Amino acid sequence: MTPTQLRAYVAVVRLGSVKQAAAELQVSESAVSLHIAQLRREFGDKLFSRTAGGLAFTPGGLRLASRAAELLGLQDRTIREVSAATRGRRLLRVAASSLFAEFAAPGLIELFAKRAADLDVELSVRSPGAFGSLLLARAVDIAIGPQPPVVDSATASRPVMNYRLVLVVGPEHPLAGVPASPGQLREQTWLLGPSATTDLGGVPAMLRRLAVPDERQQIFQSHAAALGEAKRGKGVSPALAFTVAPDVRQGHLAQVAGPNATMEAVWHSQVLASPDAMSAADELSRFSSTPRAIQAMMRGAGVSVGHFRPSVHVTLWS
């Protein structure tokens, strides 16, 4: 099993076509087919078959796709880390929940990275439920987002920032500025970002508290996209109070009134508990709860491209 074979397989899984995988990898279709055939022989598994609806993967084929993406990501990360170490630079790998990554992480990373000229930061969006396993496997150095109900004793957790979720609608929406009952809210179309797909955090907690039916929930690729639909009067959207305050003041959005339309929550940071000297992850964990850091997160400044290294992950949907 070679990295070249795995790259060919991951491309086929992601694109659903040997032809498209070959075009992306800039090799012939026969070369991709050869790599797939070699993997099939090595594992004694068909991996996938062609059907009228596309490619149908075996259980082993799905497992290989997941592992291949992890292995290739580790290889690429190792190359970057060794290269950075050669140049005298450090790499800090930050995992964050989608809500934190979209609205708070840019300002925090921008301010923190300014403190160390030799530091590169890699940010990846991960499920909060996987924070502990990612830290224990040393796949990331620090995780920031909702705290899981059970925290492993090998990790240290610290509160970062209290935040408030509010429900917002378009200025012409019937619930604009009106106290809404749980029943009224359940009847609305809910415009949601990726944070609604997890079990942890303020948005899922609000959905559970109000018992919003699945058929009333629409998930968008980003929270900003969901807010854009809310501005057009398409439904209600939960949002961080500090991010929508300018739009509310300018009349682009209106806040739903009443206790049913708010939720208080907390972001936490998690790092491996270690008696060693303070690492960059420990330093960020402590720094992120300071007044300066909280102001930076709420301000949402961008980060210099010289310090920021985005991390790309392949996710299989079944």
C-alpha positions in Angstrom: 0.0 0.0 0.0 1.6 3.2 -1.2 0.7 6.9 -0.9 0.2 7.0 -4.6 -2.4 4.2 -4.5 -4.1 5.8 -1.6 -4.3 9.2 -3.3 -5.8 7.6 -6.4 -8.4 5.8 -4.2 -9.3 8.9 -2.2 -9.8 10.8 -5.4 -12.1 8.1 -6.8 -14.1 8.2 -3.6 -14.4 11.9 -3.5 -15.2 12.4 -7.2 -17.2 9.2 -7.7 -15.4 8.5 -11.1 -12.2 7.0 -12.2 -12.1 9.4 -15.2 -12.5 12.5 -13.0 -9.9 11.2 -10.5 -7.4 10.7 -13.3 -8.0 14.2 -14.6 -7.5 15.7 -11.2 -4.4 13.7 -10.5 -3.1 14.4 -14.1 -2.6 10.7 -14.9 -4.2 8.2 -17.2 -7.4 6.4 -16.3 -5.5 3.1 -16.7 -3.0 4.2 -14.0 -5.8 5.0 -11.6 -7.5 1.6 -12.3 -4.1 -0.1 -11.8 -3.7 1.5 -8.3 -7.3 0.4 -7.4 -6.6 -3.1 -8.6 -3.5 -3.3 -6.5 -5.4 -2.2 -3.4 -8.1 -4.7 -4.1 -5.6 -7.5 -4.3 -3.7 -6.4 -1.2 -6.9 -6.2 1.0 -8.8 -9.1 -0.7 -11.8 -6.7 -0.9 -13.7 -5.4 -3.9 -13.8 -2.0 -2.2 -16.5 -0.7 -4.5 -18.7 -1.6 -7.5 -20.4 0.4 -10.3 -24.2 0.8 -10.1 -26.7 2.8 -12.1 -26.6 5.4 -9.3 -22.8 5.6 -9.1 -20.2 3.8 -7.0 -21.4 1.5 -4.2 -18.7 0.9 -1.6 -18.3 -2.2 0.6 -17.9 -1.7 4.4 -14.2 -2.3 3.9 -14.1 0.2 1.1 -15.6 2.9 3.3 -13.2 2.1 6.1 -10.2 2.3 3.7 -11.4 5.6 2.4 -11.5 7.1 5.9 -8.1 5.7 6.9 -6.6 6.7 3.6 -7.6 10.3 4.1 -6.2 10.3 7.6 -2.9 8.7 6.5 -2.5 11.2 3.6 -3.3 14.1 5.9 -0.7 12.8 8.4 1.9 12.5 5.6 1.2 16.0 4.3 1.2 17.4 7.9 4.5 15.7 8.6 6.1 17.2 5.5 4.9 20.7 6.6 6.1 20.2 10.1 9.5 19.0 9.2 9.9 21.8 6.7 8.8 24.3 9.2 11.2 22.9 11.8 14.0 23.2 9.3 13.2 26.9 8.9 13.0 27.3 12.6 9.2 27.6 12.8 6.6 26.0 15.0 3.2 24.7 14.0 0.1 24.9 16.3 -2.8 22.7 15.2 -6.1 24.0 16.4 -9.4 22.1 16.2 -12.6 24.1 16.6 -16.3 23.7 16.5 -17.9 25.2 13.4 -19.5 28.2 15.2 -16.3 29.1 17.0 -14.2 28.6 13.8 -16.4 30.8 11.7 -16.9 33.8 14.1 -14.4 33.8 16.9 -11.2 31.9 15.8 -10.0 34.5 13.2 -9.7 37.3 15.7 -8.1 35.1 18.3 -5.6 33.5 15.9 -4.7 36.9 14.5 -3.9 38.4 17.9 -2.1 35.3 19.2 0.0 34.8 16.1 1.4 38.3 16.5 2.9 37.3 19.8 5.3 34.9 18.1 7.0 35.5 14.7 8.0 31.8 14.4 4.5 30.4 14.8 2.2 29.0 12.1 -1.4 28.0 13.0 -3.4 25.3 11.3 -7.2 25.5 12.0 -9.6 22.6 11.3 -13.3 22.4 11.9 -14.1 19.2 14.0 -17.0 17.7 15.8 -16.8 18.7 19.5 -17.5 15.1 20.4 -14.2 14.1 18.8 -12.0 16.6 20.7 -10.8 14.2 23.3 -9.8 11.4 20.8 -8.1 14.0 18.6 -6.0 15.3 21.4 -5.1 11.8 22.7 -4.1 10.7 19.2 -2.0 13.9 19.0 -3.8 14.8 15.8 -4.3 18.3 17.1 -2.7 20.4 19.9 -5.7 22.3 21.2 -9.4 22.1 20.7 -11.9 25.0 21.3 -15.7 24.7 21.3 -18.4 23.2 23.5 -17.1 21.0 26.3 -18.1 17.3 26.0 -20.1 15.9 28.9 -17.2 13.7 29.9 -13.6 15.0 29.7 -10.7 12.5 29.7 -8.4 12.8 32.8 -5.5 13.1 30.4 -6.8 16.4 29.1 -7.2 19.8 30.8 -10.3 21.9 30.1 -10.6 25.6 30.6 -13.5 28.1 30.0 -12.8 30.5 27.2 -15.8 32.7 26.7 -19.4 32.9 27.6 -21.7 33.7 24.7 -25.4 34.3 24.1 -27.4 32.9 21.2 -30.4 35.0 20.0 -33.1 34.3 17.4 -33.2 36.7 14.5 -35.5 37.2 11.6 -35.9 39.6 8.7 -37.3 43.0 9.5 -40.7 42.2 7.9 -41.1 38.8 9.5 -44.2 38.4 11.7 -42.0 37.5 14.8 -39.8 40.6 14.4 -39.5 42.1 17.9 -42.4 40.0 19.2 -42.2 37.6 22.2 -42.8 34.1 20.7 -44.0 31.0 22.5 -42.3 27.6 22.0 -45.2 26.5 19.8 -44.9 29.5 17.5 -41.1 28.9 17.2 -41.6 25.2 16.4 -43.8 26.2 13.5 -41.1 28.4 11.9 -38.6 27.4 9.3 -35.2 27.2 11.1 -32.2 28.4 9.1 -29.2 26.7 10.6 -25.4 26.5 10.1 -23.2 23.4 10.5 -23.3 23.6 14.3 -26.8 22.2 14.2 -25.5 18.9 12.9 -23.7 18.1 16.2 -25.0 17.1 19.6 -23.0 19.6 21.6 -23.2 23.4 21.9 -25.8 26.2 22.2 -27.6 25.7 18.9 -28.3 22.0 19.3 -29.4 22.7 22.9 -31.8 25.4 21.7 -33.3 23.0 19.1 -33.8 20.3 21.8 -35.2 22.7 24.3 -37.9 23.9 21.8 -38.4 20.4 20.3 -38.0 21.8 16.8 -39.1 19.1 14.3 -36.4 17.9 11.8 -38.6 18.9 8.9 -38.6 22.5 10.1 -34.7 22.6 10.0 -32.7 23.7 7.0 -28.9 23.3 7.2 -26.6 25.6 5.3 -22.9 25.3 4.6 -22.1 28.2 6.9 -23.8 30.2 9.6 -23.4 33.4 7.5 -25.4 31.8 4.7 -28.2 30.9 7.1 -28.2 34.5 8.3 -28.4 35.7 4.8 -31.6 33.7 4.3 -33.0 35.1 7.5 -32.4 38.7 6.2 -34.6 37.8 3.2 -37.4 36.8 5.6 -37.1 33.0 4.9 -37.3 32.0 8.6 -35.7 32.3 12.0 -32.0 31.8 12.6 -30.0 31.4 15.9 -27.0 33.6 15.9 -24.3 34.9 18.2 -25.6 38.1 19.8 -22.3 40.0 19.3 -22.1 39.1 15.6 -25.7 40.2 14.6 -25.8 43.3 16.8 -24.7 45.7 13.9 -27.3 44.2 11.6 -30.0 44.6 14.2 -29.0 48.2 14.9 -29.1 49.0 11.1 -32.5 47.3 10.7 -31.2 44.4 8.4 -32.3 41.9 11.0 -34.8 41.9 13.9 -34.4 40.0 17.2 -37.2 37.7 18.4 -38.1 38.8 21.9 -38.7 36.7 25.0 -36.8 34.1 27.0 -37.6 31.3 24.5 -35.5 33.0 21.9 -32.2 33.2 23.8 -29.6 30.6 25.0 -26.5 31.1 27.2 -23.5 28.8 26.5 -19.8 28.6 27.0 -16.8 27.7 24.8 -14.0 25.7 26.4 -10.4 25.0 25.4 -8.9 21.5 25.8 -5.3 20.5 25.8 -3.3 17.5 26.9 -2.5 17.7 30.6 1.3 17.6 30.7 3.8 18.4 33.4 6.3 19.5 30.8 7.2 23.1 30.0 4.3 25.3 28.7 3.7 24.6 25.0 2.1 26.9 22.4 -1.2 25.0 23.0 -1.0 25.7 26.7 -0.2 29.3 26.1 -3.2 29.7 23.7 -5.5 28.0 26.1 -4.6 30.5 28.9 -4.5 33.5 26.6 -7.9 32.8 25.0 -9.8 33.7 28.1 -8.1 37.1 28.7 -10.0 40.3 28.0 -7.8 41.2 25.1 -8.5 37.8 23.4 -12.2 38.0 24.0 -12.3 41.5 22.5 -10.4 40.1 19.5 -12.8 37.2 19.1 -15.8 39.5 19.2 -14.2 42.0 16.8 -13.5 39.1 14.3 -10.3 40.4 12.7 -8.7 38.5 9.8 -5.4 36.6 10.2 -2.2 37.2 8.2 -1.7 34.6 5.5 1.9 34.2 6.7 0.7 32.8 10.0 -2.4 30.9 9.0 -2.5 27.4 7.4 -5.9 26.0 6.8 -6.4 22.3 7.1 -8.5 20.3 4.6 -10.3 17.1 5.6 -12.2 14.6 3.6 -15.5 13.5 5.1 -17.6 10.7 3.8 -21.4 11.0 3.9 -23.5 7.9 3.9 
